[in-house]
Amino acid sequence: MNGSRARAVYRPYDGSAESQRGLLVIGGSGELGSALVRAAAEAAETPTVSGVRAVWATYRTRRPSVCTPVGSKAPSVRWFYLDTADRRATSDLIQRASTEIGPLLTVVFCVVPKHGGAAGPGGDDIRSGIVDHVLYAAEATKLAGMVEGAERSSCRFVAISTDQVFDGVPPHPPYTTDAPRRPLNPYGHYKVEMEDTLQNIHHPDLVIARTSLILTLGMQPHEDGKAIAFLRSALIETHEKPLVLFTDEIRNMSWSNDLAEALVEVATAIRCERVTMDADTATVIHLACPETTNRFALAQRLLSTRWSEYRHRAAGRITPGLSAESGLRRPLDLTMDVTSMAETGLVTRTRLRSIFEYLQ
């Protein structure tokens, strides 16, 4: 797959009413999905500025209780139960959104099946959630946007992929969007299969956004994302077992609220004529902070700027280590080249902050 050949494919929303889009977030109760729903709901307050006309979202196990910013005057987010394994239900909901929100719709697929971490063993259910369910939604989006006599679908589909499609074997220059994909774990393999499957349906307005380690620091501990929650939980444990955090696993760590703002841009950008020979090739971007870091540095930063109550416990417990010497076969340096965000025209306004800028 050659994602980097597509350049200047999109331009930012221009303020016109006819270019405003509805947004359907599939998986709106997850870590990234909930951040996107909040950002989109806020954006919908000023559609002539943001390009967001309306926001729909789905949940699987629990309907979120908070769906719009405090004091928001925007219409409430419309929530729908959806099991993405149900192909018919997925198709029906997307068709309904296209009809009721129309004429322009962007579907962002944020559902992530429980997989035990990127280094987990995988399995048929995990593969199906990553590959098949995304395909169901992408195909439905393509069909929903096809109006009789039109050559192009009016619906955009955005799929979330990962830096785990690369092997991370150093040294290497930052991975571009068309760098060889050599995943080391089942999760990465499934994401490669997802990317290739999506390319094969020839959707005329499809974006694949590869993210890295996603961070969410909640106001309360129960609001933390998975990566932050792991660190906090480890620090509050009463035993004195050392907490080894690797310094050689390099990632473009990004904050979920920044990613959400960027995805609103992706959702509302105006598609231009493609410059590639294949008009139906998906646009691939690396959606991540340009600065890289590691988990040990993240923990140190949290302790120095936020978690003063944990410092006395962390002093003798947190220790740096090397993944390369651990016996684990995990990707090391997954540094990505993120210039594709601006080069494609999809993300030109959002600043994705590093841990050092965010945690001040």
N, C-alpha and C positions, 0 to 999 in steps of 0.2 A: 504494500500500500504506500502510495506516495502522497502524503498529505501536504507537504510543504510546497507543492507546485501551485496550489491555489492561493493567489495573492489578490488583495484588494477586492475581495468577493462581496463584502458588505460595507455599508456606511452607517453612521449613527442615526438614530431616529431624528427626524427633521422638524418635529412639531406639528405636522399636518394631521388632521383628524382622520383622513383616509388611510394613514399608515399606522394607526394605533392597533395594537394586538391584544387579544385575550391570552391569558396564561393559565395552563392546566399543569399543576405540579403533581405528578404521580409519585406517591411516597412523601406526602407533605408533613408527616409526623416524625420523620427520621432526623438525624443530626443536620445534614445539609438541607434536606427538604424543608424542615421547619424554619431554618434561617432564610431560605428563599421565599417561603410564604410570607414571613414578616416583612422582608424587603419589598416584595411585590405589592403587598397590601398598602404599605406606605407610599410606594410609587403610584399606585392607583388613585391616590388623593389628588394628584396633579397630572392627569393623563397627557395634557398637552406638553408637559415637560419631560415626562418619563416614557410615554408611548404605551403604558399599560392601561388598557380599558377596563378589564375585569380579571378577577383571580378565582379560579377553582382549584381545589386540592383534594387528594384522596388519603385515606388512612386504612390500615388493615386490622389492627388489634385495639387501638384506643383513639377515639376522636379527641383531638387537642381541644382544651378549654379556652385557650387564648389564640385568637386568629388574626386580630388586627392590633396595631399599636394603641397604647393608652391615649384616649382623647381623639382617636382617628375619626374623621368625617367620611372616610371612604366607605363604600358599600362593603358589608361583611363578606369575608371569604366564604364561598360556598363549598361545604365539605361533603364528600361522598365516600361511602364504604366501597372498597375495591380489593378483590383478590386477584392479583395480576396473573395468576395461573389460569384464571377463567378467561379464555380468549374472547368469547362472545361478549362477556360483560365489559371487558376492556374496550372492544370495538364499539359497543353501544354507547359507552360514556364519552369516548372521543368524538363520535359522530354527533352526539347530543351537544357537546361543548362547541363543536364547529358550527352547528345550526343556531344555537342560542346566543353564543358570544359573537360569532362571525362578524365580518367575513374573513378576518385574519386571526389565526390561532397559533400559539407555540406550545408544544407539549414537552415538558422537561421530565425525564424519567430518573427519579432519585432513589428508587427502591434498591436496597442492598440486602440480600438474604443473609441471615446469620451464618458466618463462615469461620468463626474461631480465629480471626486474624488472617492477614495475608499469607502467613506461613502455615495455615491450617491444612488439614489433609484433603479438603475438598469433598466431593461426592455428587451423586446424580441430582439431588435436590438443589444443591448450591449452583451447579452448572446450569440447571434449568432456569433458576431465578436470574442468573446473570446473562444467559444467552437467549433462551426461548421467550421468556416473558418480555424482554426488551424488544425482540423481533415482533411479537404480537402487536405491541403498542406502535412500533414504527410503521408497520404495514397498515395498521388502521389509520394512522395519521396521514399517510400518503393518500389513501382512498378517500378519507373524509374531506380532504381539501380539493379533490378533483371535481370541478364544475363542468357540466356538459359544454363541450366546445373549447374548454381551456387546455392549454398545453402544459401548464405548470400547476402544481398543488399550491393552494394558499396556506397550507399548514406546514409549520416547521417542527422538526423533531430534534431534540437535544439529548444525547446519551452521555452519561458520565463514565469515563474509563479511568485508567490509573497509570502511574509511573511503574507499577509492577510488571508491565509488559516488557520492560527492559531487564537485563541481567545485572546491571550495576557493577560489573567487573572493572576496577580501575587499572590503569588510568584511561580516561577517555574524555573527549570534549563534551560539553553539555549536549544531551540528546536532543536532536531536532525531531520534528514530527514524522519525518520519513526515515529515521535511523532504524537499523535492523532490530526487530523485536525478538528477544530471546528470554522469555520468562523462566524463572527458576521454581515457581510454585504453582499449584493448581489454580489458585485465584488469578494469577497473571495469565495462565493459559486460557482460562475461560474468558477473560477480557479480550485477549487476542481473537478468540473465536467470535466473540460478540462484534468486535470491530469489523472483521472480515464478512460476517453474515450481514451486517448492516450495509456495507459497501455493495453487496450483491443484490440488494433490492432496488438499487438505483433510485432512491428517493431524491427528488430535485432540490430539496432544502433541508439537508440533514447536517448536523454538527456533532462531532465527537470531541468531547472536552476531557482531556486527561488531567486529573488532579494528582496531588501528592498527599502526604499526611495531613489530615484535616484536624484543626484545633478549635475547640469551643470551651471558653472559660465562663461558666455560669455565675450569676449573682449568688446562687446557692449551690452547694455541692451536688445536689441531685440534678442540676441543670448542666453539669459538665458534659462535654463530649467524651468519647471513649478514650482517647489518648490522654487527656487531662485527668479523667477519672482514675485511670490506671495509676498515674503518679500519686494522686492525692490518697487513694486507698492504700498504696504501698507505704506512704509516709505515716499514716495514722495507725498502722499495725503496731501492736505492743511489743512483738519480739524484736530482737536486735540483729536479725539476719541481714547481711549486706544487700543493698539494692544496687545491682550492677547495671549501669546504663551505658550503652555503646556509643563511642565517639566516632567510629568509622562508618556508621550507617548515616549517610548524608541525604537529606531530603529538602525539597522546596516546601517546607511546612507553611500552611496557609490557614488563616482564620476563617471560620465558616461564614461570618457576617460579611467579610470582604468578598468571598467567593459568591455569596448570594447577590451582592450588588453587581458583580461582574456578570452573573448569569441573567440578571434583569437586562443588562446591555445586550447580551447574546440573544435573549428572547425578542427584543424589540428592534434590533438592527435591521436596516433595509437591505434586502438582497439586491446586488447589482449583477450584471452579466459576468459570468465566469471567464477567466482567462485561460483555463485548461481546455484541452481537446475534448475531454469527457465532461459534459455538462451535468451529469448526475453523479459525480464523485463527491463523497462526503468531504466536508471541510473539517480538518483535524487541527485542534489547537491544544497547547499546553497551558492550562488554566491554573496558574500557581504563582506564588510570590517569587520574584527574581532572586532573592537571597536564600542561601541554603544554611542549614544548621543540623544539629544532632540532638538526640534525646537528653544527653547529659547536660548540654548547654541550655536546653529548654528548662530542665528542672532547676538548674542554678539560677536562671533568670526569674522563674516563678518565685523561688525562695527569697531572692533579693528584692523583689518589687511588690509581691502580693502575699506570700504565705509566711509571714513572720512567725505565726503560731506553730509552724512545723520546723523551724530552723534548728531548735535544740535536738530534735529527733534525727534530723537529716545529717547533722554534722558528722556523726560517726557511722552513718549507714550508707549514704550515697557514695558510690565509688565508680570511677570511669573504667570502662573495659573495652575490649576489641572483639567485635563480632567475628572477625577473621580468625581469631584464636579460640573461639567458643565451641567449635565443632558443629555449629549450626550452619546450614547452607542457605544463607539469606542474602538478598541483594545488598551490596555495600553502597557505592556512590551512585545514586539515582538522579543526579543533577540534570535538570532539563533546561533546554533553551526555551524561554517563554516569549520570545519576540513574535511568535505566531499570533498572539492575541491582537497586537496592534497591526501587524502586517495584513491580516485578513480583514481588518476593519471591525471586528466583532467586539473588542474591548479596548476602548481608547480613552475612557474617562475615569475608570475605577482604579484606585491605587491599592494594590495588595501588599499589606504591611508585613514586615518581618517580625519575629518575636521580640527583637530588641526595640523596634519602633512601637509596637503594640503594648508591650509591657514596660511602661515607663513609670 
